[in-house]
Structure formats: C-alpha cells, structure tokens
Amino acid sequence: MHHPWTSVLLSLSLVMLAALPASAAIRYDGTLPIYPNGVVQGEAGNPPSQFNAMLRVGIQMFVDTSDAPSTVVQWYRAHLPASFSMHVESAGTQFASANGYKIVNVVRYQGKTRIVLSPG
C-alpha cells in the first residue's frame, strides 16, 4: 500500500527534473555525476584535457547553479548510487558514500546554489 504523499512527491520530483534542459547530458568527474545545469569552476580556465585529468585524480571541485537547492538535491538523489545516504543540516544537504565519506554537498553560496564534489 502506498502512502498518499508518495505520488505527490514523485510528481513534484519529475516536474523539478523536467526543468533541466533536455540537452544536459550527464557528465562524470571520474565516478560522480556532475550536475548538468551549472558552471564547473576551473573548467573554463583550463584546456579540456587538463581539466579532465584534474577530475580523474580526484581534485575537489565546485559547481555553481542558479537552480534551487531542492532541485539539485532531487537530481542527485536520482543519480547517485542507492548506497549513498542523505543528511540534511542547517548549512545544506550532504550525500555520504557507504563508507561514510561526505562526497556531495549542496549549499547556498553568494546567492547561488553551490555543489561541492569531494572524491572519497
């Protein structure tokens, strides 16, 4: 038996995900999906080969977006492995891998939503 809110939450999640551009392909930093509707800091200032090499060796990176934190959180809930746990705190939302490393942090920063990807 489904809880009455299940269909409402699912519909809301689908509406929020539908707001992303269709052309936004999922990119990875080697292991983690990179939010498609944001600007990856450092990407524009580095040649693509150097930027991709930085991602592969596990350098922490930041992605800024004008999308609401709730939209970003829902996107990561849909695209991270099921083994990741979500922790909501006053500073933002964190996703931790099965080994407890806080890998994805979604926070408000200077009027935008910032996603911090920290390889575990």
C-alpha positions as CSV (number, residue, x, y, z in Angstrom):
1,M,0.0,0.0,0.0
2,H,1.4,3.4,-1.0
3,H,1.4,6.4,1.3
4,P,-0.8,9.2,-0.1
5,W,2.2,11.5,-0.4
6,T,4.2,9.1,-2.5
7,S,2.6,10.1,-5.8
8,V,2.7,13.8,-4.9
9,L,6.4,13.7,-4.1
10,L,7.1,11.6,-7.2
11,S,5.2,14.1,-9.4
12,L,7.0,17.0,-7.8
13,S,10.4,15.4,-8.4
14,L,9.6,14.7,-12.0
15,V,8.5,18.3,-12.5
16,M,11.7,19.6,-11.0
17,L,13.8,17.3,-13.1
18,A,11.9,18.2,-16.2
19,A,13.0,21.8,-15.7
20,L,16.6,20.8,-16.7
21,P,17.4,21.3,-20.3
22,A,17.0,18.2,-22.5
23,S,20.4,18.8,-23.9
24,A,22.0,18.5,-20.4
25,A,23.9,15.2,-20.7
26,I,25.2,13.6,-17.5
27,R,28.9,14.1,-17.1
28,Y,31.2,12.4,-14.6
29,D,34.2,13.5,-12.6
30,G,35.5,10.0,-13.0
31,T,33.0,8.5,-10.6
32,L,30.4,11.1,-9.6
33,P,27.8,12.7,-11.8
34,I,28.2,16.4,-12.4
35,Y,25.1,18.5,-12.1
36,P,24.3,19.4,-15.8
37,N,22.7,22.8,-15.3
38,G,25.7,24.5,-13.6
39,V,29.1,26.0,-14.2
40,V,32.1,24.0,-13.1
41,Q,34.6,26.3,-11.5
42,G,38.0,25.9,-13.2
43,E,36.7,24.3,-16.4
44,A,36.6,27.5,-18.5
45,G,40.2,28.5,-17.5
46,N,41.8,25.1,-18.3
47,P,42.2,23.2,-21.5
48,P,39.7,20.3,-21.6
49,S,42.5,17.7,-21.4
50,Q,44.0,19.3,-18.2
51,F,40.6,19.8,-16.6
52,N,39.6,16.1,-17.2
53,A,43.0,15.0,-15.8
54,M,42.3,17.0,-12.7
55,L,38.9,15.3,-12.2
56,R,40.4,11.8,-12.7
57,V,43.0,12.3,-9.9
58,G,40.3,13.3,-7.5
59,I,40.7,17.1,-7.0
60,Q,37.7,18.6,-5.2
61,M,35.6,20.7,-7.5
62,F,32.7,23.2,-7.2
63,V,29.7,23.6,-9.5
64,D,27.6,26.7,-9.2
65,T,24.0,27.0,-10.5
66,S,21.1,29.4,-10.2
67,D,18.7,26.4,-9.7
68,A,17.2,26.0,-6.3
69,P,18.9,23.7,-3.8
70,S,15.9,21.4,-3.7
71,T,16.1,20.9,-7.4
72,V,19.8,20.0,-7.1
73,V,19.2,17.7,-4.2
74,Q,16.4,15.8,-6.1
75,W,18.7,15.4,-9.1
76,Y,21.5,13.9,-7.0
77,R,19.0,11.6,-5.2
78,A,18.1,10.3,-8.7
79,H,21.7,10.0,-10.0
80,L,23.8,8.8,-7.1
81,P,24.1,5.1,-6.1
82,A,21.4,3.8,-3.8
83,S,24.1,3.1,-1.2
84,F,24.6,6.9,-0.6
85,S,22.9,8.4,2.4
86,M,21.4,11.9,2.5
87,H,21.9,14.2,5.5
88,V,20.1,17.5,5.8
89,E,21.8,20.1,8.0
90,S,21.3,23.8,8.6
91,A,24.3,24.5,6.2
92,G,22.9,22.4,3.4
93,T,22.4,18.8,2.3
94,Q,25.2,16.3,2.2
95,F,25.4,12.9,0.5
96,A,27.7,10.3,2.0
97,S,29.0,7.2,0.4
98,A,28.6,3.8,2.1
99,N,32.0,4.2,3.8
100,G,30.8,7.5,5.4
101,Y,32.7,10.0,3.3
102,K,30.7,13.1,2.6
103,I,31.0,13.2,-1.2
104,V,28.4,15.7,-2.4
105,N,27.5,18.9,-0.5
106,V,24.7,21.2,-1.7
107,V,24.8,24.6,-0.1
108,R,23.7,28.2,-0.7
109,Y,26.7,30.4,-1.5
110,Q,26.7,34.0,-2.6
111,G,23.1,33.9,-3.8
112,K,23.5,30.7,-5.8
113,T,23.5,27.0,-5.2
114,R,27.0,25.5,-4.9
115,I,27.7,21.8,-5.3
116,V,30.9,20.6,-3.8
117,L,32.2,17.3,-5.1
118,S,34.8,15.7,-2.9
119,P,36.2,12.4,-4.1
120,G,36.2,9.8,-1.4
